[in-house]
Amino acid sequence: MHTRRDFLKTAGLGLAAGSLLSSSSGHAQSAPDPTNAAPAAITLGVASYSLRKFKVDQALAMTQRLGISRMTFKDAHLSLKAPDEQIKQTMALAREKGIEVYACGTVYMKTEADVDEAFRYAKTAGMQMIVGAPNVALLPLVEKRVKESGVALAIHNHGPDNPLYPSPLDAFALIKNMDARMGLCMDIGHTQRLGQSPVAVFQETFDRVFDVHIKDVSGSNKAGKTCEIGRGVIDMAGFLKTVIAKKYAHTLSFEFEKDDNDPLPGMAESVGYVRGMLKLLGA
């Protein structure tokens, strides 16, 4: 495994990260069906929670500057309670900017009404997936709504901070025998903060991983915080090698929780690091 200094020297990521602010990407594709495991190029996205302090038009523009054209929307950018017309107008704005909003989330569902609201929202927006954290007792209802709507569910894990699905393994155990569109959004940072290996967990749950929140963290414990990718403790080379080897066909979505008032520099560094690493690995 390359040291950070060797990698930066080899891949020229300092230059790459800087150029991201004005470049465009060839990674964006049409969204794959969550149940289709066919090989595909590695696709990058942005979780809009990273840009939560900014208005929707600003968040779209910042995503463009990163050269990324896929997003998941947090309700900070489009309220779950928004009327249908507002939802459609916001999706039209995203399309005008060349950005596909393929999912929403993370959506917490504590009541049956929350479930119905989330699926109404996603269906109206034309999203393919809800990144969610429904209460366990609601999973049968969620599965029913998945079957009715065709909108997939990807359960997001929150590590040691939340007893509801701390690890992708916890969610996987509950949905592995449900409809094939009931899956996971694996947050590799929170997985690492549990002291679990993102590589091992990804391999074990691979058939149901519909989305990945890609990030780095400063420690393998609850005190670990989000940091620029390459500066933390996650074996990013090992994780990306596994993604490539498994022919992962869905999205690696950058969720940058640090520097919420000025996230773009850290996001650009992280995106540049991952793109450089993927290039170094031949992807």
C-alpha positions as CSV (number, residue, x, y, z in Angstrom):
1,M,0.0,0.0,0.0
2,H,1.3,3.4,-1.0
3,T,2.0,6.0,1.7
4,R,0.1,9.2,1.3
5,R,3.3,11.1,0.2
6,D,4.1,8.4,-2.5
7,F,0.5,8.4,-3.7
8,L,0.3,12.2,-4.1
9,K,3.6,12.1,-5.9
10,T,2.5,9.3,-8.2
11,A,-1.0,10.5,-9.0
12,G,-0.4,14.3,-8.9
13,L,-3.5,14.7,-6.7
14,G,-2.6,18.2,-5.5
15,L,-3.0,19.4,-9.1
16,A,-6.0,17.1,-9.6
17,A,-7.9,18.4,-6.6
18,G,-7.4,22.0,-7.6
19,S,-8.5,21.4,-11.2
20,L,-11.7,19.8,-9.9
21,L,-13.2,23.2,-9.2
22,S,-13.5,23.9,-13.0
23,S,-13.5,20.5,-14.6
24,S,-16.2,18.0,-15.6
25,S,-16.3,14.3,-15.1
26,G,-16.8,11.3,-17.4
27,H,-17.9,9.1,-14.5
28,A,-21.6,10.0,-14.4
29,Q,-24.0,7.5,-15.9
30,S,-27.6,6.7,-15.9
31,A,-28.6,5.2,-12.6
32,P,-28.3,1.4,-12.4
33,D,-31.2,-0.6,-11.2
34,P,-30.3,-1.6,-7.6
35,T,-31.0,-5.2,-8.4
36,N,-28.7,-5.3,-11.4
37,A,-25.2,-6.5,-10.6
38,A,-23.8,-6.1,-14.1
39,P,-20.3,-4.6,-14.4
40,A,-20.1,-0.8,-14.8
41,A,-17.6,2.0,-14.6
42,I,-17.2,3.4,-11.1
43,T,-19.8,6.1,-10.7
44,L,-19.3,9.1,-8.3
45,G,-22.0,11.1,-6.6
46,V,-22.5,13.7,-3.8
47,A,-24.8,13.3,-0.8
48,S,-26.3,16.8,-0.4
49,Y,-26.0,16.6,3.4
50,S,-22.4,17.7,2.7
51,L,-23.8,21.0,1.4
52,R,-26.5,21.4,4.0
53,K,-25.8,25.1,4.8
54,F,-26.4,26.1,1.2
55,K,-29.5,26.7,-0.8
56,V,-30.4,24.2,-3.5
57,D,-29.2,26.2,-6.4
58,Q,-25.8,26.7,-4.6
59,A,-25.6,23.0,-3.8
60,L,-26.2,22.1,-7.4
61,A,-23.6,24.6,-8.6
62,M,-21.0,23.3,-6.1
63,T,-21.6,19.7,-7.2
64,Q,-21.0,20.9,-10.8
65,R,-17.7,22.4,-9.8
66,L,-16.6,19.0,-8.5
67,G,-17.3,17.6,-11.9
68,I,-20.0,15.3,-10.5
69,S,-23.5,14.9,-12.0
70,R,-25.3,12.6,-9.5
71,M,-26.8,13.6,-6.1
72,T,-28.9,12.3,-3.3
73,F,-31.0,15.1,-1.7
74,K,-31.3,15.7,2.0
75,D,-34.5,17.5,3.0
76,A,-32.5,20.6,3.7
77,H,-32.5,21.1,-0.1
78,L,-36.1,19.9,-0.7
79,S,-38.5,19.4,2.2
80,L,-40.1,16.0,2.5
81,K,-43.4,17.9,3.0
82,A,-42.9,19.9,-0.2
83,P,-46.0,19.9,-2.5
84,D,-45.8,17.9,-5.7
85,E,-45.3,20.9,-7.9
86,Q,-42.4,22.2,-5.9
87,I,-40.8,18.8,-6.0
88,K,-41.2,18.6,-9.8
89,Q,-39.8,22.2,-10.2
90,T,-36.7,21.4,-8.1
91,M,-36.0,18.2,-10.1
92,A,-36.4,20.2,-13.3
93,L,-33.8,22.7,-12.0
94,A,-31.4,19.9,-11.2
95,R,-31.8,18.4,-14.7
96,E,-31.2,21.9,-16.2
97,K,-27.9,21.9,-14.4
98,G,-27.1,18.4,-15.8
99,I,-27.5,16.7,-12.4
100,E,-29.5,13.6,-11.7
101,V,-31.0,13.4,-8.3
102,Y,-31.2,9.6,-8.0
103,A,-32.2,9.3,-4.3
104,C,-33.2,11.2,-1.2
105,G,-31.9,10.7,2.3
106,T,-31.1,10.0,4.9
107,V,-34.9,9.8,5.7
108,Y,-35.9,8.8,9.2
109,M,-39.2,6.9,9.3
110,K,-40.7,6.6,12.8
111,T,-44.4,6.3,11.9
112,E,-46.5,4.8,9.1
113,A,-47.2,8.4,7.9
114,D,-43.5,9.0,7.6
115,V,-43.2,5.9,5.4
116,D,-46.0,7.1,3.1
117,E,-44.6,10.6,3.0
118,A,-41.1,9.4,2.0
119,F,-42.4,7.2,-0.9
120,R,-44.8,9.9,-2.1
121,Y,-41.8,12.3,-2.2
122,A,-39.5,9.9,-4.0
123,K,-42.1,8.7,-6.5
124,T,-43.1,12.3,-7.4
125,A,-39.5,13.3,-7.8
126,G,-38.7,10.3,-10.1
127,M,-36.0,9.0,-7.7
128,Q,-35.0,5.4,-7.9
129,M,-34.2,5.0,-4.2
130,I,-34.7,6.2,-0.7
131,V,-31.7,6.2,1.6
132,G,-33.5,5.7,4.8
133,A,-33.5,4.6,8.4
134,P,-37.0,3.3,9.2
135,N,-37.8,1.9,12.6
136,V,-37.4,-1.8,12.6
137,A,-41.1,-2.4,13.2
138,L,-41.9,-0.5,10.0
139,L,-39.8,-2.7,7.7
140,P,-42.8,-4.9,6.5
141,L,-44.7,-1.7,5.6
142,V,-41.6,-0.3,3.8
143,E,-41.2,-3.5,1.9
144,K,-44.8,-3.3,0.8
145,R,-44.3,0.3,-0.4
146,V,-41.2,-0.8,-2.3
147,K,-43.2,-3.4,-4.1
148,E,-46.0,-1.0,-4.9
149,S,-43.9,1.9,-6.1
150,G,-40.7,0.3,-7.5
151,V,-38.7,2.7,-5.4
152,A,-35.8,0.8,-3.7
153,L,-34.8,1.3,0.0
154,A,-31.2,1.6,1.1
155,I,-30.8,1.5,4.9
156,H,-28.1,3.8,6.1
157,N,-25.9,2.8,9.1
158,H,-24.9,5.4,11.7
159,G,-22.1,3.7,13.6
160,P,-21.8,4.1,17.4
161,D,-23.9,7.3,17.4
162,N,-27.3,5.6,16.9
163,P,-28.5,2.2,18.1
164,L,-30.7,2.0,15.0
165,Y,-28.6,0.1,12.4
166,P,-25.1,0.9,13.8
167,S,-23.5,-1.5,11.2
168,P,-24.6,-2.5,7.7
169,L,-24.5,-6.0,9.1
170,D,-27.4,-5.1,11.5
171,A,-29.6,-3.9,8.6
172,F,-28.5,-6.8,6.4
173,A,-29.7,-9.4,8.9
174,L,-33.2,-7.9,8.8
175,I,-33.7,-7.4,5.1
176,K,-31.7,-10.2,3.5
177,N,-34.8,-12.3,3.0
178,M,-37.0,-9.5,2.0
179,D,-37.7,-8.1,-1.5
180,A,-34.5,-7.8,-3.5
181,R,-35.0,-4.0,-3.7
182,M,-34.6,-3.8,0.1
183,G,-30.9,-3.0,0.5
184,L,-28.2,-0.9,2.1
185,C,-26.5,2.5,1.9
186,M,-23.1,1.6,3.4
187,D,-21.5,4.5,5.2
188,I,-17.9,3.3,5.4
189,G,-16.9,6.1,7.9
190,H,-19.4,5.0,10.5
191,T,-18.5,1.3,9.8
192,Q,-14.9,2.1,10.5
193,R,-15.9,4.0,13.7
194,L,-17.5,0.8,14.9
195,G,-14.1,-0.9,14.6
196,Q,-15.3,-2.9,11.6
197,S,-13.5,-3.3,8.3
198,P,-15.3,-1.5,5.5
199,V,-13.7,-4.0,3.1
200,A,-15.0,-7.1,5.0
201,V,-18.4,-5.7,5.6
202,F,-18.8,-4.6,2.0
203,Q,-17.9,-8.1,0.8
204,E,-20.3,-9.8,3.2
205,T,-23.3,-7.5,2.3
206,F,-22.3,-6.8,-1.3
207,D,-25.5,-8.2,-3.0
208,R,-27.6,-5.7,-1.1
209,V,-25.3,-2.6,-1.2
210,F,-27.2,-0.1,-3.4
211,D,-25.3,3.0,-2.4
212,V,-22.0,3.9,-0.6
213,H,-21.4,7.0,1.5
214,I,-17.6,7.3,0.9
215,K,-15.6,9.3,3.4
216,D,-12.6,9.0,5.7
217,V,-12.4,9.3,9.5
218,S,-9.8,10.2,12.0
219,G,-10.2,7.2,14.2
220,S,-11.7,3.7,14.5
221,N,-13.9,4.6,17.5
222,K,-16.8,6.8,18.4
223,A,-14.4,9.8,18.7
224,G,-13.4,9.5,15.0
225,K,-14.5,12.4,12.9
226,T,-14.9,13.0,9.2
227,C,-11.7,14.2,7.4
228,E,-10.4,14.6,3.9
229,I,-10.1,11.2,2.2
230,G,-6.5,10.0,2.5
231,R,-5.9,11.8,5.8
232,G,-7.7,9.3,7.9
233,V,-7.5,5.7,9.0
234,I,-9.6,3.9,6.4
235,D,-7.8,1.6,4.0
236,M,-9.1,3.5,1.0
237,A,-6.9,1.6,-1.5
238,G,-8.1,-1.7,-0.1
239,F,-11.7,-0.6,-0.3
240,L,-11.5,0.7,-3.8
241,K,-9.7,-2.4,-5.0
242,T,-12.6,-4.4,-3.6
243,V,-15.2,-2.1,-5.3
244,I,-13.4,-2.7,-8.6
245,A,-12.9,-6.4,-8.1
246,K,-16.6,-6.9,-7.2
247,K,-17.7,-4.9,-10.2
248,Y,-19.8,-2.6,-8.1
249,A,-22.4,-1.1,-10.4
250,H,-23.9,1.6,-8.2
251,T,-22.7,5.0,-6.8
252,L,-19.9,6.0,-4.5
253,S,-21.5,9.1,-3.0
254,F,-19.2,11.6,-1.2
255,E,-20.6,12.6,2.2
256,F,-18.3,15.2,3.8
257,E,-19.6,16.2,7.2
258,K,-16.6,18.5,8.1
259,D,-16.4,22.2,7.5
260,D,-20.1,22.7,6.9
261,N,-19.7,26.4,6.3
262,D,-17.0,25.9,3.7
263,P,-17.0,22.2,2.6
264,L,-15.9,22.6,-1.0
265,P,-12.1,22.6,-0.6
266,G,-12.2,19.4,1.5
267,M,-14.7,17.8,-0.9
268,A,-12.5,18.7,-3.9
269,E,-9.4,17.1,-2.1
270,S,-11.4,14.0,-1.4
271,V,-12.8,13.6,-4.9
272,G,-9.4,14.2,-6.4
273,Y,-7.8,11.6,-4.1
274,V,-10.4,9.0,-5.0
275,R,-10.2,9.8,-8.7
276,G,-6.4,9.6,-8.6
277,M,-6.6,6.3,-6.7
278,L,-9.1,4.8,-9.2
279,K,-6.8,5.8,-12.0
280,L,-3.8,4.3,-10.3
281,L,-5.7,1.1,-9.8
282,G,-6.7,1.0,-13.4
283,A,-10.4,1.8,-13.0
